[in-house]
Amino acid sequence: MEQLKGKIAVVTGGNSGIGYATAKELKQQGATVIITGRRKEAIETAAAELGVTGIVADQGNLMAIESLADTVKTAYGAIDILFINAGVLAGAGIEQATEEIFDQVIDVNFKGAYFTLSRFIPVLKDGASVIFLSSNTASMNVAHSSIYSSSKAALNAVMKIAAIELAPRKIRVNAISPGPIETEILHKQGYSEEELKGVKSWIVDRIPLKHMGKAGDIGKMVVQLSGDAASFVTGAELVMDGGMSL
C-alpha cells in the first residue's frame, strides 16, 4: 500500500546514509521525492539510483537554503513532507575546542536546520509534516560531545516551539533521535578495520538490544510520522536507540 501517494517530500542530505534510506522509503510509499546535498556528483548519483529529483544545496549556507526553497516552490508549488536531515559529526573536549569546529557543527546542525525550516514554512501545505533528525546525545552527557550534543538539544527546543507556532495550519513538527546507526559515517572517521571493529563492539555493549540500528529504520519512522497514523502527533521527540539512553 502506497500510504504517501500524491505527497511531495524534501529530504536534506539525501545522498547517503539516513537521508538516502529515507528517500527510498518515501518513494516506495508513493511520494514524489526531492533530495539535496552539498556535493554535485554525489547528489546526481543518488538521485539516479533512487529515481528521484536531486538539487545541490548546502545546509550550512543561508543563501543556498533560500535558493532551494525558491526552486522547490517554483517547481512544485508546495510540499507535504520536509525531513531536515543534513548534519555533520565533529567534536572535541571543551578545553580543546576550536572556533572552526564549533562553527562547522553549529552552522549545519543548528543554524542550517533552523533556517531550512524557517524558509520552507511558506512552501509547506497546510497539514504538512516536518521532521528533524536529532540525536539521543541531545539528552546524554558524554565527554567530547558538547558541541554536537548542544546543536541537537537546541534543535529539539526549536522543534517544540515550531509545533506550537505551526499548529494553526495543522502542520505537525517532530524529531527523531537515533542512537548508533550503521552508516558509512563511522568509516569516514579514519579508523583501521581492527579499530572500527573495536568501536562497534564498544557501542553495542552499551545498547540493551545489543545491535546498532539501520538507516532504513529511521526511514520507516519518517514515513510513519508523515502519514495519517501520526495525525495527532506533534512536538514529540522519538528516541530510536535500542535503549542506549535509558
Backbone as CSV, one residue per row, in Angstrom:
resi,resn,N_x,N_y,N_z,CA_x,CA_y,CA_z,C_x,C_y,C_z
1,MET,0.842,-1.202,0.000,0.000,0.000,0.000,0.880,1.255,0.000
2,GLU,0.617,2.158,-0.918,1.374,3.406,-1.006,0.682,4.474,-0.162
3,GLN,1.051,4.511,1.121,0.341,5.397,2.051,0.661,6.880,1.865
4,LEU,1.680,7.194,1.055,2.034,8.595,0.823,1.829,8.990,-0.643
5,LYS,1.010,8.258,-1.351,0.765,8.529,-2.770,0.237,9.949,-2.956
6,GLY,0.848,10.686,-3.878,0.435,12.058,-4.145,1.120,13.098,-3.289
7,LYS,1.910,12.662,-2.310,2.626,13.599,-1.433,3.955,14.009,-2.061
8,ILE,4.405,15.202,-1.729,5.702,15.696,-2.195,6.606,15.873,-0.975
9,ALA,7.802,15.279,-1.037,8.708,15.285,0.112,10.072,15.835,-0.254
10,VAL,10.650,16.609,0.653,12.025,17.099,0.523,12.854,16.476,1.638
11,VAL,13.992,15.902,1.258,14.922,15.297,2.217,16.266,15.989,2.069
12,THR,16.697,16.736,3.084,18.020,17.358,3.005,19.081,16.327,3.380
13,GLY,20.243,16.437,2.748,21.283,15.446,2.994,20.853,14.069,2.544
14,GLY,20.227,13.998,1.367,19.630,12.746,0.917,20.517,11.873,0.055
15,ASN,21.792,12.217,-0.083,22.637,11.443,-0.983,23.321,10.247,-0.323
16,SER,23.194,10.113,0.997,23.828,8.983,1.680,23.161,8.730,3.028
17,GLY,23.519,7.603,3.623,23.112,7.294,4.987,21.625,7.336,5.243
18,ILE,21.249,7.968,6.344,19.843,8.035,6.752,19.001,8.777,5.725
19,GLY,19.534,9.845,5.159,18.783,10.605,4.162,18.461,9.779,2.939
20,TYR,19.441,9.037,2.454,19.265,8.168,1.281,18.213,7.095,1.570
21,ALA,18.357,6.433,2.721,17.420,5.367,3.089,15.999,5.909,3.247
22,THR,15.898,7.115,3.780,14.575,7.720,3.973,13.948,8.098,2.642
23,ALA,14.742,8.660,1.748,14.231,8.989,0.419,13.708,7.737,-0.274
24,LYS,14.420,6.642,-0.108,14.000,5.363,-0.706,12.668,4.894,-0.132
25,GLU,12.521,4.989,1.188,11.266,4.584,1.845,10.099,5.473,1.411
26,LEU,10.335,6.776,1.349,9.276,7.714,0.952,8.817,7.432,-0.474
27,LYS,9.768,7.179,-1.357,9.426,6.887,-2.747,8.628,5.583,-2.855
28,GLN,9.065,4.578,-2.095,8.352,3.296,-2.117,6.911,3.437,-1.637
29,GLN,6.672,4.450,-0.799,5.321,4.688,-0.300,4.531,5.641,-1.195
30,GLY,5.067,5.946,-2.372,4.314,6.707,-3.365,4.592,8.190,-3.425
31,ALA,5.485,8.688,-2.570,5.760,10.125,-2.562,6.666,10.532,-3.721
32,THR,6.494,11.762,-4.175,7.449,12.394,-5.085,8.543,12.986,-4.215
33,VAL,9.790,12.617,-4.476,10.874,12.946,-3.542,11.938,13.832,-4.189
34,ILE,12.358,14.849,-3.432,13.470,15.716,-3.810,14.543,15.557,-2.741
35,ILE,15.774,15.232,-3.152,16.868,15.137,-2.192,17.860,16.273,-2.432
36,THR,18.543,16.682,-1.382,19.546,17.742,-1.500,20.858,17.292,-0.869
37,GLY,21.924,17.981,-1.236,23.233,17.717,-0.665,24.236,18.712,-1.207
38,ARG,25.413,18.741,-0.600,26.420,19.732,-0.986,27.210,19.336,-2.226
39,ARG,27.390,18.031,-2.436,28.281,17.572,-3.497,27.494,17.189,-4.749
40,LYS,27.757,17.877,-5.838,27.007,17.701,-7.082,27.039,16.256,-7.580
41,GLU,28.219,15.682,-7.650,28.333,14.318,-8.167,27.586,13.313,-7.296
42,ALA,27.715,13.464,-5.986,27.048,12.540,-5.065,25.531,12.654,-5.176
43,ILE,25.028,13.880,-5.291,23.587,14.086,-5.416,23.064,13.507,-6.732
44,GLU,23.780,13.756,-7.805,23.337,13.249,-9.112,23.327,11.723,-9.132
45,THR,24.345,11.116,-8.541,24.414,9.654,-8.482,23.273,9.080,-7.656
46,ALA,23.060,9.647,-6.472,21.996,9.161,-5.584,20.619,9.346,-6.214
47,ALA,20.392,10.506,-6.826,19.099,10.782,-7.454,18.807,9.784,-8.572
48,ALA,19.850,9.457,-9.356,19.675,8.492,-10.445,19.376,7.100,-9.897
49,GLU,20.075,6.713,-8.847,19.855,5.384,-8.243,18.451,5.255,-7.659
50,LEU,17.996,6.321,-7.027,16.697,6.299,-6.346,15.529,6.597,-7.282
51,GLY,15.813,7.241,-8.400,14.726,7.661,-9.284,13.975,8.848,-8.720
52,VAL,14.733,9.789,-8.107,14.132,10.985,-7.511,14.818,12.216,-8.097
53,THR,14.379,13.389,-7.684,14.996,14.642,-8.125,16.093,15.047,-7.153
54,GLY,17.244,15.445,-7.675,18.348,15.895,-6.836,18.649,17.367,-7.059
55,ILE,18.853,18.103,-5.975,19.197,19.527,-6.057,20.414,19.774,-5.171
56,VAL,21.428,20.426,-5.730,22.621,20.746,-4.939,22.318,21.934,-4.042
57,ALA,22.496,21.757,-2.747,22.249,22.833,-1.780,23.005,22.525,-0.496
58,ASP,23.694,23.509,0.029,24.481,23.378,1.247,23.675,23.908,2.428
59,GLN,23.322,23.014,3.368,22.513,23.434,4.516,23.284,24.378,5.441
60,GLY,24.580,24.489,5.251,25.365,25.408,6.064,25.440,26.807,5.484
61,ASN,24.689,27.060,4.413,24.741,28.345,3.722,23.328,28.896,3.558
62,LEU,23.044,30.037,4.180,21.689,30.582,4.167,21.213,30.923,2.754
63,MET,22.089,31.460,1.928,21.693,31.792,0.562,21.306,30.537,-0.211
64,ALA,22.020,29.447,0.035,21.711,28.179,-0.631,20.364,27.642,-0.159
65,ILE,20.077,27.808,1.127,18.790,27.366,1.674,17.645,28.151,1.028
66,GLU,17.816,29.460,0.942,16.770,30.302,0.354,16.575,29.984,-1.127
67,SER,17.674,29.731,-1.827,17.591,29.352,-3.236,16.876,28.020,-3.390
68,LEU,17.159,27.085,-2.507,16.498,25.776,-2.531,14.990,25.920,-2.350
69,ALA,14.593,26.696,-1.341,13.163,26.897,-1.089,12.477,27.524,-2.293
70,ASP,13.128,28.502,-2.915,12.559,29.151,-4.105,12.442,28.172,-5.265
71,THR,13.470,27.355,-5.455,13.464,26.373,-6.547,12.342,25.362,-6.377
72,VAL,12.192,24.860,-5.144,11.143,23.871,-4.872,9.763,24.494,-5.049
73,LYS,9.603,25.733,-4.571,8.309,26.410,-4.715,7.951,26.613,-6.178
74,THR,8.929,27.018,-6.978,8.683,27.244,-8.403,8.316,25.946,-9.112
75,ALA,9.006,24.865,-8.765,8.800,23.588,-9.455,7.574,22.824,-8.972
76,TYR,7.269,22.920,-7.663,6.222,22.072,-7.091,5.076,22.839,-6.428
77,GLY,5.240,24.121,-6.230,4.190,24.902,-5.590,4.249,24.804,-4.087
78,ALA,4.016,23.616,-3.563,4.042,23.405,-2.114,4.362,21.939,-1.840
79,ILE,4.866,21.655,-0.642,5.244,20.281,-0.297,4.494,19.786,0.936
80,ASP,4.471,18.465,1.088,3.741,17.828,2.188,4.652,17.351,3.310
81,ILE,5.923,17.047,2.961,6.846,16.441,3.924,8.205,17.121,3.815
82,LEU,8.740,17.517,4.953,10.086,18.101,4.998,10.886,17.355,6.050
83,PHE,11.897,16.605,5.598,12.776,15.885,6.518,14.116,16.606,6.555
84,ILE,14.373,17.321,7.650,15.589,18.106,7.806,16.636,17.192,8.433
85,ASN,17.408,16.593,7.563,18.292,15.507,7.957,19.774,15.867,7.899
86,ALA,20.161,16.774,7.019,21.585,17.064,6.803,22.266,17.467,8.109
87,GLY,23.452,16.936,8.310,24.183,17.265,9.528,25.620,16.809,9.429
88,VAL,26.433,17.276,10.358,27.840,16.869,10.413,28.149,16.365,11.811
89,LEU,29.124,15.474,11.881,29.543,14.905,13.154,30.991,15.299,13.413
90,ALA,31.190,16.105,14.424,32.541,16.515,14.808,32.500,16.936,16.269
91,GLY,33.651,16.905,16.899,33.649,17.289,18.309,35.056,17.384,18.874
92,ALA,35.108,17.795,20.121,36.377,17.921,20.842,36.040,18.146,22.306
93,GLY,37.019,17.932,23.158,36.830,18.305,24.548,36.634,19.812,24.635
94,ILE,35.953,20.272,25.654,35.657,21.701,25.774,36.942,22.525,25.807
95,GLU,37.947,22.049,26.511,39.208,22.790,26.599,39.924,22.853,25.246
96,GLN,39.781,21.785,24.450,40.487,21.717,23.168,39.657,22.254,21.992
97,ALA,38.426,22.646,22.237,37.537,23.063,21.150,38.086,24.275,20.406
98,THR,37.868,24.281,19.100,38.276,25.423,18.277,37.035,26.096,17.706
99,GLU,37.198,27.350,17.347,36.088,28.076,16.734,35.692,27.419,15.415
100,GLU,36.656,26.881,14.702,36.383,26.242,13.414,35.445,25.041,13.580
101,ILE,35.743,24.169,14.544,34.878,23.004,14.797,33.500,23.462,15.274
102,PHE,33.488,24.426,16.192,32.223,24.942,16.726,31.343,25.466,15.591
103,ASP,31.911,26.326,14.760,31.135,26.931,13.670,30.681,25.885,12.652
104,GLN,31.533,24.935,12.353,31.180,23.893,11.383,29.941,23.128,11.829
105,VAL,29.930,22.708,13.088,28.817,21.906,13.605,27.558,22.744,13.773
106,ILE,27.684,23.899,14.388,26.517,24.734,14.651,25.920,25.290,13.362
107,ASP,26.768,25.666,12.412,26.272,26.240,11.153,25.394,25.254,10.386
108,VAL,25.741,23.987,10.404,24.959,22.992,9.668,23.854,22.401,10.539
109,ASN,24.235,21.882,11.703,23.288,21.125,12.529,22.199,21.989,13.159
110,PHE,22.549,23.213,13.537,21.539,24.064,14.176,21.099,25.216,13.295
111,LYS,22.010,26.108,12.965,21.632,27.272,12.160,21.038,26.849,10.814
112,GLY,21.701,25.907,10.151,21.208,25.457,8.850,19.852,24.794,8.941
113,ALA,19.684,23.921,9.934,18.399,23.251,10.118,17.305,24.262,10.480
114,TYR,17.661,25.211,11.328,16.704,26.249,11.749,16.185,27.028,10.538
115,PHE,17.104,27.488,9.710,16.679,28.315,8.578,16.091,27.494,7.435
116,THR,16.405,26.208,7.396,15.701,25.357,6.431,14.224,25.325,6.778
117,LEU,13.919,25.108,8.046,12.515,25.166,8.460,11.943,26.550,8.191
118,SER,12.645,27.584,8.638,12.156,28.956,8.502,11.782,29.300,7.059
119,ARG,12.689,29.010,6.134,12.461,29.409,4.746,11.493,28.489,4.013
120,PHE,11.284,27.293,4.542,10.345,26.377,3.896,8.913,26.503,4.423
121,ILE,8.724,27.235,5.514,7.359,27.358,6.049,6.363,27.862,4.999
122,PRO,6.721,28.874,4.191,5.764,29.314,3.160,5.528,28.282,2.059
123,VAL,6.417,27.282,1.987,6.300,26.260,0.937,5.555,25.022,1.447
124,LEU,5.278,24.974,2.738,4.573,23.831,3.326,3.069,23.951,3.118
125,LYS,2.458,22.848,2.731,0.996,22.814,2.649,0.417,22.790,4.058
126,ASP,-0.785,23.294,4.224,-1.479,23.113,5.492,-1.630,21.613,5.721
127,GLY,-1.335,21.164,6.951,-1.402,19.739,7.246,-0.121,18.989,6.943
128,ALA,0.932,19.712,6.581,2.211,19.077,6.251,2.887,18.488,7.492
129,SER,3.913,17.677,7.241,4.691,17.074,8.318,6.151,17.491,8.184
130,VAL,6.712,18.006,9.284,8.132,18.371,9.338,8.807,17.466,10.350
131,ILE,9.941,16.893,9.969,10.678,16.020,10.879,12.134,16.455,10.907
132,PHE,12.654,16.708,12.099,14.072,16.991,12.287,14.792,15.689,12.618
133,LEU,16.010,15.525,12.113,16.850,14.441,12.601,17.676,14.996,13.753
134,SER,17.380,14.525,14.947,18.119,14.949,16.135,19.080,13.825,16.514
135,SER,19.278,13.585,17.786,20.186,12.535,18.240,19.909,12.237,19.708
136,ASN,20.122,10.987,20.105,19.949,10.662,21.525,20.985,11.377,22.386
137,THR,22.071,11.859,21.761,23.085,12.586,22.536,22.573,13.927,23.050
138,ALA,21.436,14.393,22.521,20.864,15.654,22.984,20.485,15.578,24.462
139,SER,20.229,14.367,24.946,19.845,14.212,26.358,20.809,13.304,27.114
140,MET,22.021,13.131,26.553,23.047,12.337,27.227,24.254,13.228,27.518
141,ASN,25.071,12.799,28.436,26.242,13.584,28.825,27.501,12.767,28.584
142,VAL,28.096,12.988,27.418,29.256,12.204,27.003,30.426,13.145,26.748
143,ALA,31.588,12.800,27.273,32.778,13.621,27.071,33.071,13.822,25.584
144,HIS,33.544,15.010,25.246,33.941,15.375,23.882,32.756,15.544,22.919
145,SER,31.537,15.574,23.447,30.369,15.712,22.566,29.605,17.009,22.802
146,SER,30.197,17.950,23.545,29.438,19.129,23.965,28.898,19.943,22.794
147,ILE,29.677,20.105,21.723,29.227,20.927,20.596,28.119,20.217,19.830
148,TYR,28.367,18.972,19.476,27.369,18.197,18.730,26.082,18.040,19.537
149,SER,26.211,17.651,20.805,25.028,17.454,21.653,24.238,18.746,21.811
150,SER,24.941,19.865,21.955,24.267,21.157,22.088,23.500,21.515,20.815
151,SER,24.083,21.192,19.664,23.399,21.511,18.405,22.086,20.753,18.290
152,LYS,22.071,19.515,18.770,20.857,18.703,18.681,19.846,19.061,19.774
153,ALA,20.338,19.413,20.961,19.442,19.853,22.037,18.732,21.138,21.626
154,ALA,19.472,22.049,20.991,18.871,23.293,20.511,17.802,23.006,19.454
155,LEU,18.087,22.042,18.601,17.138,21.653,17.561,15.837,21.135,18.169
156,ASN,15.950,20.355,19.238,14.753,19.830,19.901,13.901,20.952,20.493
157,ALA,14.571,21.984,21.000,13.830,23.127,21.545,13.069,23.851,20.437
158,VAL,13.726,24.053,19.302,13.079,24.705,18.160,11.901,23.870,17.666
159,MET,12.084,22.553,17.622,11.021,21.657,17.170,9.742,21.851,17.977
160,LYS,9.867,21.927,19.282,8.677,22.061,20.131,7.994,23.419,19.931
161,ILE,8.793,24.463,19.796,8.217,25.796,19.582,7.577,25.889,18.203
162,ALA,8.228,25.287,17.206,7.660,25.272,15.858,6.334,24.513,15.838
163,ALA,6.247,23.444,16.623,4.994,22.677,16.680,3.836,23.552,17.161
164,ILE,4.137,24.445,18.102,3.111,25.362,18.604,2.791,26.426,17.558
165,GLU,3.825,27.022,16.976,3.619,28.106,16.024,2.872,27.648,14.767
166,LEU,3.108,26.426,14.345,2.521,25.948,13.095,1.237,25.149,13.285
167,ALA,0.865,24.916,14.536,-0.364,24.165,14.807,-1.614,24.788,14.179
168,PRO,-1.754,26.129,14.129,-2.951,26.692,13.483,-3.117,26.268,12.022
169,ARG,-2.008,25.895,11.373,-2.077,25.424,9.988,-2.106,23.893,9.923
170,LYS,-2.252,23.255,11.079,-2.274,21.789,11.163,-0.972,21.156,10.671
171,ILE,0.107,21.931,10.692,1.423,21.404,10.335,2.030,20.778,11.587
172,ARG,2.430,19.536,11.480,2.999,18.821,12.622,4.523,18.831,12.532
173,VAL,5.174,19.073,13.659,6.637,19.146,13.708,7.133,18.199,14.797
174,ASN,7.982,17.257,14.398,8.502,16.269,15.330,9.999,16.057,15.091
175,ALA,10.628,15.301,15.968,12.049,14.976,15.816,12.256,13.494,16.065
176,ILE,13.198,12.928,15.334,13.642,11.557,15.569,15.067,11.630,16.108
177,SER,15.308,10.965,17.228,16.632,10.983,17.860,17.230,9.581,17.843
178,PRO,18.013,9.288,16.820,18.613,7.948,16.757,19.792,7.815,17.712
179,GLY,20.065,6.575,18.046,21.330,6.231,18.660,22.267,5.815,17.545
180,PRO,23.196,4.901,17.808,24.152,4.471,16.782,23.450,3.772,15.609
181,ILE,23.709,4.263,14.407,23.115,3.716,13.194,24.229,3.246,12.264
182,GLU,24.036,2.092,11.649,25.018,1.540,10.709,25.012,2.353,9.409
183,THR,25.887,3.332,9.301,26.053,4.083,8.064,27.543,4.225,7.795
184,GLU,27.867,4.830,6.669,29.278,4.974,6.304,30.005,6.022,7.127
185,ILE,29.280,6.745,8.002,29.914,7.840,8.743,31.056,7.342,9.639
186,LEU,30.908,6.141,10.209,31.979,5.592,11.044,33.217,5.299,10.208
187,HIS,32.998,4.875,8.971,34.124,4.549,8.103,34.898,5.800,7.687
188,LYS,34.261,6.967,7.820,34.903,8.219,7.425,35.735,8.832,8.552
189,GLN,35.761,8.166,9.702,36.485,8.721,10.847,37.961,8.330,10.868
190,GLY,38.399,7.570,9.862,39.816,7.236,9.753,40.258,6.027,10.559
191,TYR,39.313,5.202,11.025,39.676,4.015,11.788,40.205,2.918,10.868
192,SER,41.140,2.116,11.385,41.528,0.897,10.685,40.398,-0.121,10.874
193,GLU,40.448,-1.218,10.128,39.392,-2.239,10.255,39.332,-2.778,11.680
194,GLU,40.499,-2.979,12.285,40.533,-3.501,13.648,39.976,-2.480,14.639
195,GLU,40.354,-1.216,14.459,39.840,-0.156,15.330,38.327,-0.012,15.166
196,LEU,37.857,-0.085,13.926,36.423,0.037,13.655,35.648,-1.093,14.333
197,LYS,36.189,-2.276,14.275,35.561,-3.421,14.942,35.464,-3.179,16.441
198,GLY,36.520,-2.626,17.019,36.526,-2.337,18.447,35.527,-1.256,18.823
199,VAL,35.432,-0.227,17.994,34.477,0.863,18.242,33.050,0.324,18.213
200,LYS,32.753,-0.488,17.206,31.404,-1.052,17.090,31.070,-1.947,18.277
201,SER,32.051,-2.724,18.715,31.847,-3.601,19.874,31.581,-2.778,21.131
202,TRP,32.340,-1.686,21.291,32.152,-0.793,22.447,30.750,-0.189,22.434
203,ILE,30.293,0.202,21.238,28.959,0.804,21.103,27.870,-0.213,21.437
204,VAL,27.958,-1.386,20.826,26.925,-2.414,21.011,26.807,-2.837,22.472
205,ASP,27.932,-2.860,23.177,27.914,-3.218,24.598,27.059,-2.259,25.416
206,ARG,26.847,-1.052,24.914,26.085,-0.034,25.641,24.639,0.073,25.179
207,ILE,24.226,-0.825,24.306,22.856,-0.835,23.802,22.129,-2.061,24.349
208,PRO,21.070,-1.881,25.135,20.356,-3.030,25.690,19.906,-4.050,24.646
209,LEU,19.519,-3.606,23.459,19.090,-4.546,22.426,20.262,-5.214,21.703
210,LYS,21.472,-4.780,22.022,22.709,-5.413,21.538,22.885,-5.422,20.018
211,HIS,22.439,-4.382,19.375,22.775,-4.204,17.960,22.581,-2.745,17.595
212,MET,23.268,-2.319,16.545,23.105,-0.959,16.047,21.883,-0.900,15.139
213,GLY,21.319,0.290,15.005,20.161,0.450,14.143,20.567,0.521,12.683
214,LYS,19.587,0.449,11.807,19.818,0.572,10.373,19.179,1.863,9.872
215,ALA,19.780,2.440,8.828,19.265,3.689,8.279,17.806,3.550,7.858
216,GLY,17.458,2.380,7.348,16.071,2.148,6.934,15.079,2.204,8.078
217,ASP,15.549,1.911,9.298,14.666,2.011,10.471,14.179,3.452,10.637
218,ILE,15.093,4.389,10.442,14.739,5.802,10.560,13.803,6.194,9.420
219,GLY,14.101,5.702,8.219,13.244,5.992,7.070,11.815,5.548,7.294
220,LYS,11.642,4.377,7.869,10.294,3.866,8.139,9.565,4.740,9.163
221,MET,10.318,5.258,10.145,9.691,6.124,11.135,9.302,7.463,10.520
222,VAL,10.115,7.979,9.594,9.754,9.216,8.895,8.458,9.003,8.122
223,VAL,8.340,7.859,7.455,7.099,7.529,6.732,5.923,7.508,7.703
224,GLN,6.124,6.877,8.855,5.050,6.784,9.853,4.613,8.165,10.324
225,LEU,5.590,9.039,10.611,5.266,10.381,11.089,4.652,11.260,10.000
226,SER,4.826,10.862,8.757,4.319,11.655,7.642,2.920,11.237,7.207
227,GLY,2.431,10.114,7.735,1.141,9.584,7.309,0.009,9.865,8.274
228,ASP,-1.156,9.389,7.913,-2.369,9.622,8.709,-2.302,9.003,10.101
229,ALA,-1.515,7.937,10.243,-1.430,7.257,11.539,-0.852,8.168,12.615
230,ALA,-0.111,9.211,12.206,0.511,10.134,13.166,-0.155,11.505,13.136
231,SER,-1.406,11.560,12.742,-2.088,12.848,12.582,-2.287,13.602,13.902
232,PHE,-2.117,12.914,15.037,-2.284,13.564,16.347,-0.944,13.676,17.077
233,VAL,0.151,13.516,16.328,1.491,13.559,16.923,2.213,14.819,16.477
234,THR,2.519,15.699,17.418,3.319,16.884,17.115,4.076,17.315,18.365
235,GLY,5.234,17.907,18.168,6.061,18.332,19.294,6.712,17.182,20.029
236,ALA,6.828,16.034,19.352,7.362,14.832,20.002,8.778,14.526,19.548
237,GLU,9.579,14.045,20.485,10.908,13.540,20.157,10.850,12.017,20.289
238,LEU,11.027,11.319,19.185,11.006,9.867,19.207,12.432,9.343,19.258
239,VAL,12.801,8.764,20.382,14.155,8.250,20.561,14.213,6.825,20.012
240,MET,15.153,6.606,19.092,15.348,5.282,18.488,16.801,4.883,18.703
241,ASP,17.071,4.289,19.855,18.474,3.979,20.168,18.658,2.623,20.842
242,GLY,17.676,1.745,20.688,17.804,0.409,21.254,17.900,0.394,22.770
243,GLY,17.483,1.494,23.397,17.526,1.585,24.855,18.814,2.183,25.400
244,MET,19.681,2.668,24.521,21.001,3.163,24.947,20.919,4.283,25.965
245,SER,19.936,5.172,25.820,19.858,6.340,26.699,19.080,6.075,27.987
246,LEU,18.624,4.847,28.188,17.870,4.531,29.411,18.769,4.524,30.639
